[in-house]
Amino acid sequence: MKVISNGLVESLKTLGLTEYEAKVYSALVLFDRAEVKQVYEYLDAPKPSVYQSLRSLTDKGLVQVVNAKPAIYRATPPKIAIK
C-alpha cells in the first residue's frame, strides 16, 4: 500500500481540512472503498479521530457511505471534490 505524502496532507489542510480529515480522505482515495477499521489501521490513528473525521468529511460532501452494515466509505473523486 502506498504511503500518504506529507505534501498532500499539507495541501489538503490549506483547503480547510484538519490533519486527520486530510489523512482519512487521502486513505479513502487510495483504498477506493474501505471500512473504518481498514482506515484507522492503515493510518495507525485513534479510532475516535477517524470516526469524527469521517462524519465531518461526509457533512462536507467529500465522503459517502456506500454500505451501511458494515459501514463502507468512499471518497468523492478529487477532481469533483476540488470544485
DONUZA-504282 format. One record per atom (N, C-alpha, C): x, y, z; residue in one letter; residue number from 0. Coordinates in steps of 0.02 Angstrom, whole numbers, plus 50000, padded with zeros to 5 digits. Example, Ala and Ser with C-alpha at 12.3 -4.5 7.8 and 13.67 -1.06 7.14 Angstrom:
BEGIN
+-------+-------+-------+---+-----+
|    c1 |    c2 |    c3 | r |   k |
+-------+-------+-------+---+-----+
| 50660 | 49716 | 50390 | A |   0 |
| 50615 | 49775 | 50390 | A |   0 |
| 50660 | 49835 | 50390 | A |   0 |
| 50642 | 49888 | 50354 | S |   1 |
| 50684 | 49947 | 50357 | S |   1 |
| 50645 | 50002 | 50394 | S |   1 |
+-------+-------+-------+---+-----+
END
This chain:
BEGIN
+-------+-------+-------+---+-----+
|    c1 |    c2 |    c3 | r |   k |
+-------+-------+-------+---+-----+
| 50042 | 49941 | 50000 | M |   0 |
| 50000 | 50000 | 50000 | M |   0 |
| 50044 | 50062 | 50000 | M |   0 |
| 50024 | 50112 | 49963 | K |   1 |
| 50062 | 50174 | 49958 | K |   1 |
| 50060 | 50213 | 50024 | K |   1 |
| 50110 | 50253 | 50033 | V |   2 |
| 50114 | 50298 | 50091 | V |   2 |
| 50086 | 50366 | 50071 | V |   2 |
| 50048 | 50396 | 50116 | I |   3 |
| 50019 | 50462 | 50102 | I |   3 |
| 50074 | 50514 | 50114 | I |   3 |
| 50086 | 50556 | 50065 | S |   4 |
| 50140 | 50605 | 50072 | S |   4 |
| 50119 | 50662 | 50117 | S |   4 |
| 50168 | 50689 | 50153 | N |   5 |
| 50155 | 50747 | 50196 | N |   5 |
| 50134 | 50807 | 50154 | N |   5 |
| 50161 | 50812 | 50094 | G |   6 |
| 50143 | 50867 | 50050 | G |   6 |
| 50069 | 50866 | 50032 | G |   6 |
| 50043 | 50807 | 50020 | L |   7 |
| 49972 | 50800 | 50004 | L |   7 |
| 49929 | 50821 | 50064 | L |   7 |
| 49947 | 50797 | 50123 | V |   8 |
| 49910 | 50814 | 50184 | V |   8 |
| 49912 | 50890 | 50194 | V |   8 |
| 49970 | 50920 | 50186 | E |   9 |
| 49977 | 50993 | 50196 | E |   9 |
| 49935 | 51031 | 50144 | E |   9 |
| 49933 | 51006 | 50082 | S |  10 |
| 49892 | 51039 | 50031 | S |  10 |
| 49818 | 51036 | 50048 | S |  10 |
| 49796 | 50979 | 50072 | L |  11 |
| 49726 | 50972 | 50092 | L |  11 |
| 49709 | 51015 | 50152 | L |  11 |
| 49757 | 51024 | 50196 | K |  12 |
| 49747 | 51068 | 50254 | K |  12 |
| 49738 | 51141 | 50232 | K |  12 |
| 49774 | 51162 | 50179 | T |  13 |
| 49766 | 51230 | 50155 | T |  13 |
| 49697 | 51241 | 50125 | T |  13 |
| 49663 | 51186 | 50107 | L |  14 |
| 49595 | 51190 | 50081 | L |  14 |
| 49543 | 51189 | 50136 | L |  14 |
| 49566 | 51186 | 50199 | G |  15 |
| 49519 | 51189 | 50255 | G |  15 |
| 49508 | 51125 | 50294 | G |  15 |
| 49542 | 51071 | 50275 | L |  16 |
| 49533 | 51009 | 50312 | L |  16 |
| 49580 | 51007 | 50372 | L |  16 |
| 49559 | 50971 | 50424 | T |  17 |
| 49604 | 50959 | 50480 | T |  17 |
| 49655 | 50907 | 50459 | T |  17 |
| 49704 | 50897 | 50501 | E |  18 |
| 49756 | 50846 | 50486 | E |  18 |
| 49725 | 50777 | 50478 | E |  18 |
| 49682 | 50757 | 50525 | Y |  19 |
| 49651 | 50690 | 50520 | Y |  19 |
| 49604 | 50686 | 50461 | Y |  19 |
| 49566 | 50739 | 50448 | E |  20 |
| 49521 | 50738 | 50389 | E |  20 |
| 49562 | 50728 | 50326 | E |  20 |
| 49618 | 50763 | 50320 | A |  21 |
| 49660 | 50757 | 50261 | A |  21 |
| 49688 | 50686 | 50254 | A |  21 |
| 49709 | 50657 | 50309 | K |  22 |
| 49736 | 50589 | 50307 | K |  22 |
| 49682 | 50538 | 50291 | K |  22 |
| 49624 | 50545 | 50322 | V |  23 |
| 49569 | 50498 | 50309 | V |  23 |
| 49546 | 50503 | 50236 | V |  23 |
| 49538 | 50564 | 50211 | Y |  24 |
| 49517 | 50574 | 50142 | Y |  24 |
| 49569 | 50541 | 50095 | Y |  24 |
| 49633 | 50554 | 50107 | S |  25 |
| 49686 | 50526 | 50065 | S |  25 |
| 49685 | 50450 | 50067 | S |  25 |
| 49675 | 50422 | 50125 | A |  26 |
| 49673 | 50349 | 50131 | A |  26 |
| 49615 | 50321 | 50091 | A |  26 |
| 49557 | 50354 | 50095 | L |  27 |
| 49500 | 50329 | 50057 | L |  27 |
| 49510 | 50335 | 49981 | L |  27 |
| 49546 | 50386 | 49960 | V |  28 |
| 49562 | 50392 | 49889 | V |  28 |
| 49606 | 50333 | 49868 | V |  28 |
| 49655 | 50316 | 49910 | L |  29 |
| 49699 | 50259 | 49896 | L |  29 |
| 49662 | 50193 | 49895 | L |  29 |
| 49617 | 50183 | 49944 | F |  30 |
| 49581 | 50120 | 49950 | F |  30 |
| 49524 | 50113 | 49900 | F |  30 |
| 49497 | 50168 | 49877 | D |  31 |
| 49436 | 50171 | 49837 | D |  31 |
| 49375 | 50164 | 49882 | D |  31 |
| 49370 | 50109 | 49918 | R |  32 |
| 49316 | 50098 | 49967 | R |  32 |
| 49347 | 50063 | 50027 | R |  32 |
| 49323 | 50080 | 50086 | A |  33 |
| 49353 | 50049 | 50145 | A |  33 |
| 49307 | 50052 | 50205 | A |  33 |
| 49315 | 50002 | 50249 | E |  34 |
| 49282 | 50003 | 50314 | E |  34 |
| 49325 | 50046 | 50360 | E |  34 |
| 49294 | 50070 | 50414 | V |  35 |
| 49330 | 50112 | 50462 | V |  35 |
| 49392 | 50078 | 50488 | V |  35 |
| 49386 | 50013 | 50503 | K |  36 |
| 49443 | 49976 | 50531 | K |  36 |
| 49503 | 49979 | 50485 | K |  36 |
| 49491 | 49971 | 50420 | Q |  37 |
| 49546 | 49974 | 50372 | Q |  37 |
| 49581 | 50042 | 50374 | Q |  37 |
| 49541 | 50095 | 50381 | V |  38 |
| 49569 | 50163 | 50380 | V |  38 |
| 49610 | 50175 | 50443 | V |  38 |
| 49583 | 50161 | 50502 | Y |  39 |
| 49622 | 50178 | 50562 | Y |  39 |
| 49682 | 50132 | 50570 | Y |  39 |
| 49678 | 50070 | 50546 | E |  40 |
| 49737 | 50027 | 50549 | E |  40 |
| 49790 | 50050 | 50500 | E |  40 |
| 49770 | 50070 | 50441 | Y |  41 |
| 49818 | 50094 | 50391 | Y |  41 |
| 49853 | 50158 | 50415 | Y |  41 |
| 49813 | 50203 | 50445 | L |  42 |
| 49841 | 50267 | 50467 | L |  42 |
| 49874 | 50262 | 50536 | L |  42 |
| 49863 | 50206 | 50570 | D |  43 |
| 49886 | 50199 | 50639 | D |  43 |
| 49861 | 50259 | 50680 | D |  43 |
| 49797 | 50273 | 50672 | A |  44 |
| 49765 | 50331 | 50703 | A |  44 |
| 49713 | 50307 | 50754 | A |  44 |
| 49698 | 50350 | 50803 | P |  45 |
| 49647 | 50332 | 50852 | P |  45 |
| 49578 | 50324 | 50818 | P |  45 |
| 49544 | 50271 | 50837 | K |  46 |
| 49479 | 50256 | 50808 | K |  46 |
| 49430 | 50316 | 50813 | K |  46 |
| 49424 | 50348 | 50873 | P |  47 |
| 49377 | 50405 | 50878 | P |  47 |
| 49394 | 50462 | 50830 | P |  47 |
| 49457 | 50474 | 50818 | S |  48 |
| 49477 | 50528 | 50772 | S |  48 |
| 49457 | 50511 | 50700 | S |  48 |
| 49462 | 50448 | 50682 | V |  49 |
| 49442 | 50428 | 50615 | V |  49 |
| 49367 | 50433 | 50607 | V |  49 |
| 49329 | 50410 | 50657 | Y |  50 |
| 49256 | 50416 | 50653 | Y |  50 |
| 49234 | 50489 | 50649 | Y |  50 |
| 49265 | 50532 | 50689 | Q |  51 |
| 49248 | 50603 | 50688 | Q |  51 |
| 49264 | 50633 | 50620 | Q |  51 |
| 49322 | 50616 | 50593 | S |  52 |
| 49341 | 50641 | 50527 | S |  52 |
| 49293 | 50617 | 50473 | S |  52 |
| 49273 | 50554 | 50476 | L |  53 |
| 49225 | 50528 | 50426 | L |  53 |
| 49159 | 50565 | 50430 | L |  53 |
| 49135 | 50579 | 50490 | R |  54 |
| 49072 | 50618 | 50497 | R |  54 |
| 49080 | 50687 | 50466 | R |  54 |
| 49135 | 50720 | 50482 | S |  55 |
| 49147 | 50787 | 50457 | S |  55 |
| 49154 | 50787 | 50380 | S |  55 |
| 49192 | 50740 | 50355 | L |  56 |
| 49202 | 50736 | 50282 | L |  56 |
| 49136 | 50719 | 50247 | L |  56 |
| 49095 | 50678 | 50278 | T |  57 |
| 49029 | 50663 | 50250 | T |  57 |
| 48986 | 50725 | 50248 | T |  57 |
| 48987 | 50764 | 50303 | D |  58 |
| 48948 | 50827 | 50305 | D |  58 |
| 48972 | 50876 | 50252 | D |  58 |
| 49037 | 50875 | 50236 | K |  59 |
| 49065 | 50920 | 50186 | K |  59 |
| 49055 | 50894 | 50115 | K |  59 |
| 49029 | 50834 | 50108 | G |  60 |
| 49018 | 50805 | 50042 | G |  60 |
| 49080 | 50774 | 50010 | G |  60 |
| 49132 | 50764 | 50051 | L |  61 |
| 49194 | 50735 | 50024 | L |  61 |
| 49198 | 50660 | 50030 | L |  61 |
| 49152 | 50631 | 50069 | V |  62 |
| 49149 | 50559 | 50080 | V |  62 |
| 49077 | 50537 | 50079 | V |  62 |
| 49063 | 50478 | 50051 | Q |  63 |
| 48996 | 50450 | 50051 | Q |  63 |
| 48998 | 50381 | 50084 | Q |  63 |
| 48942 | 50365 | 50116 | V |  64 |
| 48934 | 50298 | 50143 | V |  64 |
| 48906 | 50255 | 50087 | V |  64 |
| 48942 | 50202 | 50069 | V |  65 |
| 48922 | 50159 | 50014 | V |  65 |
| 48878 | 50103 | 50038 | V |  65 |
| 48892 | 50078 | 50098 | N |  66 |
| 48855 | 50023 | 50127 | N |  66 |
| 48847 | 50036 | 50201 | N |  66 |
| 48789 | 50019 | 50229 | A |  67 |
| 48775 | 50035 | 50299 | A |  67 |
| 48801 | 49982 | 50348 | A |  67 |
| 48794 | 49919 | 50333 | K |  68 |
| 48814 | 49866 | 50379 | K |  68 |
| 48856 | 49814 | 50344 | K |  68 |
| 48921 | 49812 | 50354 | P |  69 |
| 48962 | 49859 | 50391 | P |  69 |
| 48969 | 49923 | 50350 | P |  69 |
| 48981 | 49978 | 50385 | A |  70 |
| 48989 | 50042 | 50351 | A |  70 |
| 49050 | 50041 | 50307 | A |  70 |
| 49040 | 50056 | 50245 | I |  71 |
| 49095 | 50061 | 50197 | I |  71 |
| 49092 | 50132 | 50167 | I |  71 |
| 49150 | 50164 | 50167 | Y |  72 |
| 49155 | 50233 | 50145 | Y |  72 |
| 49194 | 50238 | 50080 | Y |  72 |
| 49177 | 50290 | 50042 | R |  73 |
| 49211 | 50304 | 49979 | R |  73 |
| 49223 | 50379 | 49975 | R |  73 |
| 49281 | 50398 | 49952 | A |  74 |
| 49297 | 50470 | 49943 | A |  74 |
| 49266 | 50496 | 49880 | A |  74 |
| 49243 | 50558 | 49881 | T |  75 |
| 49224 | 50591 | 49820 | T |  75 |
| 49287 | 50599 | 49779 | T |  75 |
| 49285 | 50584 | 49715 | P |  76 |
| 49346 | 50591 | 49674 | P |  76 |
| 49376 | 50661 | 49681 | P |  76 |
| 49442 | 50666 | 49686 | P |  77 |
| 49474 | 50731 | 49697 | P |  77 |
| 49455 | 50784 | 49646 | P |  77 |
| 49446 | 50767 | 49582 | K |  78 |
| 49428 | 50817 | 49532 | K |  78 |
| 49360 | 50849 | 49549 | K |  78 |
| 49315 | 50809 | 49575 | I |  79 |
| 49249 | 50835 | 49594 | I |  79 |
| 49253 | 50871 | 49660 | I |  79 |
| 49291 | 50844 | 49707 | A |  80 |
| 49297 | 50873 | 49774 | A |  80 |
| 49326 | 50944 | 49772 | A |  80 |
| 49373 | 50956 | 49727 | I |  81 |
| 49405 | 51022 | 49722 | I |  81 |
| 49355 | 51075 | 49701 | I |  81 |
| 49308 | 51056 | 49659 | K |  82 |
| 49257 | 51104 | 49637 | K |  82 |
| 49214 | 51124 | 49695 | K |  82 |
+-------+-------+-------+---+-----+
END
